[in-house]
Every structure is written in structure tokens, then in C-alpha cells.
């Protein structure tokens, strides 16, 4: 028989497990209205074992003023675990990789998880300790962490971005392992060889920076030297559009009225075949070059010079307008009219044109470099072969290979600033893992932008433990009911105080509703939770509760994206958040994490 039916025969106070005094139909949520998590993003840990950090970020977001969306990757890097390290020397680092094996038992060289589980309260305490030592806030906003920001804002589909974060962090961690194996650990004290290793690292850094600059400059020059004809054509038509808008008398019913004055005759002679106005007014929206004039425009190489300046562009534009004018008007008059067109722009229009020119012409090369910043490193063959020919870098083939591997998994649109990547592979990899990884993925999280944790904040963990005789074939005994009722009141109080609550559960009951973790385990033996498929210990965040059909239900926010669902199972899931009956939740609950001030 089901527990829900049997519990009716048990008693604790007046009832077994009803709604605990919550009126039928009452709903309390932190993610709606003026709740502290009303604007909280539903995160997706994307293959990274960061659920404890996802929980930590929501707990902190609920209590920090203005409730900013906090980076869970930032918090994940603060948690320290010295177990299961690939290299014993990694102890003291906050991030590590775990070797994985294939079916034959062989190690998969580039597999592993960079962040592999943890606990919310230890993570929050580590962030607080970091804050006390540094004297500045220890938290980054999600928008300032490149890898996390990219995943949520560029993929659009969480499945498309699957394991981008895990792959990026793992490759970065692998590079750091090689770097620190080669040069030692910058933070190790008492290392007799530290000075020599640092000097060697400096030589490597200098050689790699010089190599990257010299090699990539030629690569980018070839890649980014193509004419950007479409943008320049729009720049030209925008210029003439602005000039024409200074003569509204020349526009009549989407046409140029040449009889309205000398200037209008000049515009008419330019030969534009289409003029689009705004709501049939005299204000031009845009104009087009016909096919013949497009060919004339593309033949003028001067338009595509990157750094000749706006004055040169004006000179080229004047010459182009003289070519467009096929009338028998004397050349001097054509030249005069073309110059008058540009001078007739308002100061505001001319300033706007200069800004647009700078963006398209002067910024084109730099924009192209940014868009292709990692492409150069991804070409493993060319990059590595050239490095082998370098007098210094030829001694560091593993580092060069792993730098290329890292570039191959970083999302290009996110890491468009070459300096962050180059700084990481040349020097930052010698720092502690949390500092090093943040230098790569959170360059925008500058000290002055970091979020401060309230100094009086405390995080407390209540472990949910039962003995083997706390359950009978008929259902839970009084100790279970008492434990639930006591924690229930504390959870109510926390939510009413607008503080989220952390829940660490065994997820097996999500796709096997008949499963009860505490029936299978007890405090007298090791608590196990299968970690295959969806099963495993997992951290979620309680953000609300309700009374429905005389049963208390808890709302928890998960970290598997807003589209997460459990098809065909008896759970109500909305936008990545799940409603769970109190009885079923506590039968599968391992820890409860509370914040207090």
C-alpha cells in the first residue's frame, strides 16, 4: 500500500502529515511578484557537476540586496575537494579533473569533469572566507562570466550547448595540469626550485606571446583583408540619404522632384532608382543604388581602405557622386554639387556618419580579429608545426597541443578578446585553479563589479538520518513524522523570511516514484544512491510551498534548464521547477541547507 494512505493511521500531535496549518489552496513562492527570486534565471549546469554551486547561487541571490543573478561557475570554483585527484600535487587546488575509463578499463585521456560535486554551505563559507581575506566581494554576476553568459544567451536551445561548459573547463584544467607540471606551482611555498621554474615559465610566456603575435598577425591580415562591400554600400547610401533629408523640398511621393531647385536637380542626376520615405512624408528612410551604379561603386577600391580616415572617405564619396552624374554638366559644377551634398548635412548627421564610418572602416579589421580569435589556435597542424620550429617552444609540445585543444572547445563569440585566452595559456595557468579559471572565463568580473556577501550570513546543514528500524512494512514511524514536522516549520519560516532553502536529494524517485531512499539506506550503513542515468545525489533549491488536497507540496528550482521535464511521471514541472509531495521528498532527502542572519 502507498505511504500516503498508511500515514493516515499514524498520529503526531493531531494529524500525521497534513498541511501543517497551511490553509487549503494557499501558495507561497519566492519566484513571483516581489519575491527575491522573481527574476532568477533557471540555470543549466550543462554536464558540469555544479549542482551544489547552482544551489549556492540561488540561496545567496535570495538574501543579497537587489537579488542579482549570480554565477554558479564562479561559486563552483571556490569549493575545495582533495579526493579523487588525478595528480596528488593538485591538493590545495579548488578545481580538478577526474580520469574516466572506457569499457575496456583504459583511461580516456581527455575525458573527465572539471567540477565534480560538492556542498552548498561549504561553498558559501569558502566564498565568505575569500571575501574576508581579500577585502572585496567574492561573487560574480552571471552576465560577467563569459562561459556561463554565452551558454544562456547565444545557444537559445540548451541541448545545442550541451557540455560546452564541462568541455571548456576540463580542457582548461588539463592545460593547467601540464603547465604546473612543467613549471611548478606559483603558490607553493618553500619550493627550492620555484625561482628557476618561474624564470623558465617567463621565458616560455615571452616566447609564446611573441610567437602568437607574429604568426597571428599574418593570419589575420589574410583573413580580414577582404572588402566589406555591403557595409560600405550602406554607408554611402546612408551618407546621401542624410544629405537628401536636409532638402525635404526635393522629395515628392517617393520620388526626387528635380524642378524644386538646383540641389534637387543634382540629386536627380545621381540616378538613384528607388527612394523610400517614411509614411509618404518628405523624410527619407533609405535609398538604393541600381545595378549599374553598384558595379561602379565596387570598382572604387579607395572605399575599402581600413585606416585612411573619414576625410579620405569623403573625398572618395565626392568622386563617386561625380561619376554617378552622367549629365553634360561641367565637371567643376559636378564637383561643387558633390561637396555641397556632404556639407549640407546637419552637424548631428555628420557626427553620426563619422561614428558609422569608424565602426565599419576603422573597426572592421579589429572586429574581424575578434571574431576569428580562436580560429588560429584551432588549426592544430599549422599552429603546432610552426611552434615546433620555434627555438623555445619546440621544447613544450604538450603545452602547445593542449592550448590548441582548449581553443577548440571555447565558444568563439564568447571569448572574442584574445588577451584573456593568451594571458591564461602564457601565465595565469600558474595560479590557483579558482583564480586561473576565473581569469579565463570571468575577465569581465572586475573587483569593483563583484558582489559582496553579507558578513553576518551563516549557512547551516541539517542531515536527515534514520535508523534501520525507523520504517516498517506498513510505513514510517513516529521519528520520521517528527523529523518532517520539525523541519517543515523551519522551512516555512525561511521561505516567509524570503530566504531560499537548499535540498540535497537522491533523484532516483524522480523516474521511479515507488523508490524511497531512506527505506533502502539508514544511518547504520553507508547511504548509497545510484549515479547512473538520472539517479544520483543532487542539489536543488526550495523556493515555495502550497497546500493542495490536504497535502503539503514543495516547489524546487532545478539546474537542468527551463525545458527540463520528466515525461509520463506523476510530477508537476513548470519551466525547470518541480512540485513534490512532502512525504515523497523527505523519504529521499539527504540534507537541508538553511541561511540565517
Helices and strands as residue ranges (DSSP letters): H 3-6, G 7-9, E 27-29, H 51-63, H 72-76, G 88-90, E 100-101, E 107-108, H 120-134, G 142-144, H 146-153, H 164-183, H 194-223, H 229-245, G 248-250, E 251-252, E 255-256, G 258-260, H 262-269, E 274-277, E 284-288, H 291-298, G 301-304, H 310-324, H 331-343, H 347-357, I 358-362, H 363-371, H 375-378, H 380-388, G 393-395, H 397-409, H 418-426, G 428-430, H 433-441, G 447-449, E 458-463, G 468-470, E 471-472, E 475-476, H 478-496, E 501-506, H 508-511, H 517-520, E 537-548, E 551-557, E 572-574, E 577-581, H 582-587, E 589-596
